[in-house]
Amino acid sequence: MLVVMRHGASAADVERVVAIITEMGYAAHPMPGAQRTAVGIVGNDGRIDAGRIEALPSVVRIIHVTQPYKQVSREWRDEPTIVTIAPGVSFGGIEVPIVAGPCSVESEAQIIRAAQIVRAAGGTALRGGAFKPRSSPYSFQGLGIEGLRLLVRAREETGLPIVTEAMDDEGARLIAEYADCIQIGARNMQNYSLLKAVGKLGRPVLLKRGLAATIADLLLSAEYILAEGNSQVILCERGVRTFDPAVRNMFDLTAIPLVHSMSHLPIIADPSHGTGLRDMVTPMARAAVAAGADGILVEMHPEPERALSDGAQSLYPDQFKALMDELRGVATAIGRSVPSAPQA
């Protein structure tokens, strides 16, 4: 439920609404907007006396949120949420940041070289896995905390903020100390204890759509994070599994405008995992920006043929540079822009 306040409502009027909601046994979340303030009510069990609130000074109307996800919905907040992971690197506005790097951190030389390539091409942030959830227990699992230290070294070298994946609560706490944005991978999208944990850490979160998740499933998972007090969530479309083995996943471009209509949270696209094929990454990245994606997450390796994971879908450095040039053109055509790399 949302309590919409009159334009210009005083702080005292808002505080009185909050006090009454709290007195009734519910949690109140004031949300100042560009035009007016709204107060969200969490924990509404359907028995709330709306009339008691409607009669308060400066209350314009009560809106009943009909979706099972509350705080992530457009009903809750109509204005787009801007998520900033580092100074000058924000998702959800006019700019379309590009996050790139290898699937996993393999060595100091590899990750620093990757970061240099990303920065030189104009990429906005560095991705790279220190902890790697793999389908096979015999595949490379990542360097762990040493991988986090190498990512920090790459950030010091290039100024690029870090996006890296957490697999469990302990890993999430470590990543919050080292990185700028905590990624929750597709396999953990419905790991609710992990979602609650990252919701308490105060770091921006990049939440990927699960392998067989609906859009509603994705938004409900995001709700777990917001319910813990962290509104800095970036959603990510990365493809879902289908019966067709021609590509790794079905890259669902319709998810981008659909999420924008349903939620105020930004949504980016990962065409690398969305297709699993290097030759398809560039056209799908272009299409995602054209569809309104608030950013692109792409795998690029200095030497894909030597990659310890996902080499077949990783771009070569020259392909990544060409992609950056093309994405700038697509973004310009729809009234957006691809930002430059942040200052080192």
N, C-alpha and C positions, 0 to 999 in steps of 0.2 A: 504494500500500500504506500502511496505517495501523498504527502500533504504539500500542496502548492501554495506558496505565500504570495501576497500582493507585491507588485513591483515597488521597491522602496521600503519594504517592511523593515522595522527597526530590529536591532540585535536583541532587544528585550522581548519583542514579540516572538522571534524565533526561539529564544531561550525558554519562553513560557510553553511553547508547543512541545519542545524537547522534554521539559520537566513533566508535562502532563502524560506524554507517551511513556516516559520512564516510570511514572507513578502507576500507570496501568499495567506494568510488568513487561513492557516490550523494549527493544533497543531502538534508539533513534539516531539517524545519520543525517545531519544537515549537509546539504550540497549546494553551495553558492554557485549561481550561474551568471552568465553575461547579463541577462535581463532580470532574473528573479531567483530567489532561493526556494529549494524544495527540501522537504524533510522525509527521508525514507524510514519506513517502519519495518523492522526485521523481527521475525518470531511471531508474526500474525497467524493465529490459529483459526481465524474465521469468526471469532467471537468478539472482536474489538468493537467498541461503541464509537462509530465514526461521528455520530452526532455531537458527542462531547468535544471532539476536536474541531469540527466545522464551525462551532460557535465561538471559537477563540479569535481574538483580534488579528486582523491581517491575513486570515486564512481565506484563500479564494475558492479552492475546491479540493476534493479528495479523489485520487485516481487509484483504482484497484488494478494491481499488476496481475495479469491473467496467466503469464507464463510460469512454468515450474522454476525456471531460473529467474531471479529477481534483480540482483544488483548489476548483472551484465546486460540487462535488456534495454532496449530503446525506450520502453515505458518508464524505466527508472531514471534514465539520463539520456536526453535527446542529443546533447552536444557530444561530438566525438572526444574520446579520451586521448590525450597526447602522452605517450610513454617515452620518457627520456632515460637512456641507459648511460649516457656520459655527456659532458658539455658539448652542445652542438650536434648531438646524435639523437634524433627523436623520430618516433613512429606515430602515424595517425594524422599528420598535417599535410601540407602541400608537398613536402619533400618525400622522396622514395629512397630510403637508405639501402645500400647493397652490402650484405654481410657475406664474406667469402673466406675460404680457407680449406685446408684438407679435412677429410673425415676424421682423422685422428692425429694426435701429436706423436711423432715418431723419434725425433731427435732435435737437439737445439738448432743445428744447421738447417734442418728441413723446415721447422716452424718459423724461424726468423726469415728465411728466404721466402717462404710463402707470404708472410706479413709484408715484406718489402714489395713483392709483386702486387699484392692487393692494394697497397697504398699508392704505388706508382700508377696503377690503372684508375685510381680515384675511388676505390672501395671505401666504405664508411666504417666497417668494423670487421674484426677477425673471428672466424669460427674455427673450432678444432676440439676434438674430443680427448679429454684426459682419462675419462672412464667410459668404456665402450660396451654397451649391451649388445651382444652378438648372438645370432641364432645358434651357432655351434659353440660348444664349450672349448673347442680346440682352436678357435680363431683368435687373433690378436685382441686382447682385452683392454689395451691402453696402458699408459705409464703411471696412472694414478696421480698421487700428489706431486711427483716429479714432473709430470706433464703440466700440472697447474703452474709450477714454478717456471717452466719453459714458456708458457703462454704469457706470464708476467714479464719475462725477459723480452719477448717479442713486442709487448705493449710498450715497454721502456724504449725499445729501439725505434718504433714507428709511430707511437701515439695512438694506435688503433685500440678502441675498447674491445673487451673479450666477451664472447658468447660461448658457453660450454655446458655440457649436459651433466645433470645429476641423476644417479641411479637409485639413491637411497637417502635417508635423513642425514646420515653422517657425511656423505659426499656433498649434499646440499649445503651443509654448514661450512665445509671447507671451501666450496666454490664461492659462497657469499663473502669469504675473506679475501679471495684472490681475484675473482672475476667481476665483470660489470653487469652481466645478465645471466640468470640461471635458466638453462634450457631443460624442459621436461619432454622427453622423447615420446614417440608414438606408443611404444610398448608400456609406458608408465602413465599414459593419459588418465587412466582410471585407477591409479595407485593413490587412493584417497588419503592415506596417512602421509604420503610424500607431498601431496598437494597442500594439506594442512600445514605441514612443516615449512614449505617454502613461503606460504602465506604469512608466516610469522617472522620471516627473516628480513623483510624490508628491502629486498633487492628486486629489480624488475625481473619478470618471468616470461620466457618464451614457451608457450604451450602448444605442442604439436598435436594435430588430429590423429586419433588412433587408427590402427590398420583396418578396422571395420566399424568405425564410429560414425554415427549420424551427426549432423550439425547440432542437434539438440544435445547429444551426448557431450560434444566438445564444449558447448556453452555451460552445461551443468558442471563439467569439470572445472571450468574457469570460475564458476560460482563458489567452489570450495576455497579457492585462493582469495577471492574478494571477501568472503565471509570471515576470513581471519584478519581482515584489515588492510590487505594489500591490493590496491586498485591498479597497480602498474603491471598489467598483463597484456602480452602481445600474442595473438592467436596465429597459428600457422597451418596452412593447407599443404599437405605433403603426399597426397594421393592415398587411395584406399584399394584394398585387394578386390579383384574380381575373378571371374572364371577364365578370363582371356590371358594366356601366358605370353602374348606377344611383347608386352612390356612388364616391368616390375610391378607397377601399380597403375591405377587409373587416376590421372591427375585431374582433379575436379575443379575446373575453373569456375563453375557456377557457384561454388562455395563462397567465392570472394564477394560478389554483389549480394548474395543471400545473407551472409553474416553482417554486412554493412546495414542491411535493412532490419536485422533482428537485434543487433548489439552495437553499443557505442565503442567497443574495444577495437583497436586496430588489428588487421589481419594481413600477414605477409604470406609469401608463397615459396615453397622449396621444390623447384623443378628437377633437382638432382635425384632426390628420393622419389619424387612424383613419377619419374619415368624410368630411372635406372640405366639410361642409355645416354652416353655423352652427346651423340648427334641430335638428340631431342631436347637437350637442356636449353639451348639458346632459343629455339622457336617458342618453347613453352614459357620461358622467362619473359620474352617479349609479350606474349599473349596475356600473361598474368598482370603485367604492368598496365596493359591496355584495358584489362577487366577491372582495374581499380585497386590492385594490391598495394598495401602501404609499405612494402619493402620486399626484397628478394634475398633468400638464403640459398647460396650456391656453393658447391664443392669445387675447389681448384687446388691442384697439387703441382709443385714444381716439376715432378716427374711421375705422372700418373701410372706409367708402366711399372714403377717400383713401389707404388703405394701398398701399405700393409692392409688397407681396407678400402673398399668402394672405388678402386682405381678405374673401373669401367665406366663410371658415371662422373668422374672428375674431369674438369676442363683442363686443357693445357694452358700455360700462361698467355700465349698469343690468342687463344680462343677467348679467354676471360677478358683481355683488353678489348677485343672486337665486340664482345657482348656489352661491355660498359658503354662503348660508343653508341651502340644500337639502342640501349635502354634509355640513354639521354634523349635520343630522338623521339622514341615512343612517349616518354614522359612529357616532353615539350608539346607534343601533338594534342595531349589531353589536358593541358594547363597545369602540369605538375613539373617537378624537377628532380634530378638525381643530385644529391649534395656532394660536395667535394670531401676528400678525406679530412678529418679533424687535424688541427695543428699538433705537431709532434712536441 
